[in-house]
Amino acid sequence: MIKKLAYFESVYRKGGLKSASRELDVSSPTLSRVISSLEEELGELLFINNSSRLTPTKFADILYNDVKDPINQLVSYVHKSREPKDELRIIAPTFISLNSFKQVVKTYTSEKTRIF
């Protein structure tokens, strides 16, 4: 359901399937199926198809206002969790000494880096 709401948020904000599908990196037909599935789950029509643009319904306006901030916070959290960490973990058999990794450790040691 969260993914469907994120897709809805993008379609609503972008005003159409094509631009939202580019942003989300999914095909327009896939996005259309997801929106249809969400409409079915909610029992409400979300968009009216007007040739090249989708017009949101009143229900879509309300839903968008309810989900935009939580969805954006979740997306932000996911992006932050994928950022490189300032730590290096080396897991090696006990017979390999830390001296083998001397240059690696030297490269990664700094005030921000923690070595375990």
Phi, psi and omega per residue, in radians:
M1 nan -0.653 -3.134
I2 -1.105 -0.748 3.133
K3 -1.103 -0.722 3.114
K4 -1.088 -0.729 3.126
L5 -1.175 -0.625 3.087
A6 -1.147 -0.711 3.094
Y7 -1.124 -0.765 3.091
F8 -1.010 -0.804 -3.117
E9 -1.011 -0.743 3.139
S10 -1.177 -0.778 3.121
V11 -1.074 -0.775 3.137
Y12 -1.063 -0.873 -3.084
R13 -1.148 -0.695 -3.099
K14 -1.444 -0.360 3.095
G15 1.439 0.135 3.133
G16 -3.054 2.886 -3.104
L17 -1.281 -0.683 -3.072
K18 -1.073 -0.910 -3.101
S19 -1.188 -0.623 3.099
A20 -1.192 -0.663 -3.129
S21 -1.163 -0.613 3.058
R22 -1.139 -0.764 3.135
E23 -1.100 -0.702 -3.072
L24 -1.541 -0.185 -3.113
D25 1.052 0.800 3.019
V26 -2.315 2.797 -3.136
S27 -1.291 2.699 3.103
S28 -1.062 -0.747 3.099
P29 -1.069 -0.668 3.095
T30 -1.101 -0.783 -3.138
L31 -1.109 -0.702 3.102
S32 -1.075 -0.730 3.116
R33 -1.133 -0.687 3.137
V34 -1.125 -0.775 3.131
I35 -1.114 -0.739 3.092
S36 -1.070 -0.718 3.122
S37 -1.127 -0.711 3.110
L38 -1.131 -0.742 3.098
E39 -1.038 -0.721 3.127
E40 -1.127 -0.768 3.127
E41 -1.091 -0.712 -3.079
L42 -1.460 -0.335 -3.100
G43 1.249 0.460 -3.110
E44 -2.438 2.536 3.021
L45 -1.368 2.313 -3.107
L46 -1.742 -0.621 -3.078
F47 -2.392 2.607 2.990
I48 -1.914 2.220 -3.076
N49 -1.430 1.930 3.100
N50 -1.979 1.524 -3.111
S51 0.821 -1.672 -3.036
S52 -1.664 -0.080 -3.075
R53 -2.328 2.513 3.052
L54 -1.642 2.271 3.103
T55 -1.760 2.118 -3.140
P56 -1.217 2.538 3.054
T57 -1.409 2.988 3.076
K58 -1.035 -0.686 3.107
F59 -1.078 -0.712 3.119
A60 -1.104 -0.683 3.094
D61 -1.025 -0.805 -3.139
I62 -1.141 -0.815 -3.140
L63 -1.060 -0.785 -3.141
Y64 -1.021 -0.812 -3.139
N65 -1.096 -0.520 3.123
D66 -1.374 -0.555 -3.012
V67 -1.817 -0.309 -3.000
K68 -1.040 -0.818 -3.109
D69 -1.198 -0.849 3.101
P70 -1.060 -0.688 3.133
I71 -1.139 -0.794 3.132
N72 -1.105 -0.622 3.078
Q73 -1.152 -0.727 3.104
L74 -1.121 -0.758 3.122
V75 -1.088 -0.749 3.108
S76 -1.078 -0.731 3.120
Y77 -1.091 -0.762 3.140
V78 -1.086 -0.764 3.128
H79 -1.099 -0.726 3.124
K80 -1.139 -0.641 -3.120
S81 -1.228 -0.339 3.131
R82 -1.611 -0.118 3.119
E83 -1.186 2.603 3.108
P84 -1.044 2.470 3.125
K85 -1.591 2.687 3.103
D86 -1.567 0.849 3.102
E87 -2.604 2.697 3.101
L88 -2.238 2.192 3.093
R89 -1.942 2.217 3.103
I90 -1.991 2.113 3.098
I91 -2.052 2.092 -3.087
A92 -2.559 2.728 3.067
P93 -1.037 2.658 -3.073
T94 -1.096 -0.403 -3.118
F95 -1.335 -0.192 3.072
I96 -1.636 2.159 -3.085
S97 -1.456 2.796 3.101
L98 -1.103 -0.427 3.114
N99 -1.046 -0.511 3.111
S100 -1.109 -0.461 -3.107
F101 -1.862 0.317 -3.037
K102 -0.922 -0.853 -3.110
Q103 -1.177 -0.672 3.118
V104 -1.096 -0.825 3.137
V105 -1.095 -0.750 -3.133
K106 -1.060 -0.704 -3.135
T107 -1.120 -0.656 -3.035
Y108 -1.674 -0.090 -3.135
T109 -1.401 2.258 3.089
S110 -2.839 3.132 3.125
E111 -1.113 -0.576 -3.087
K112 -1.473 -0.309 -3.039
T113 -1.588 2.371 3.054
R114 -1.950 2.395 3.097
I115 -2.019 2.232 -3.113
F116 -1.838 nan nan
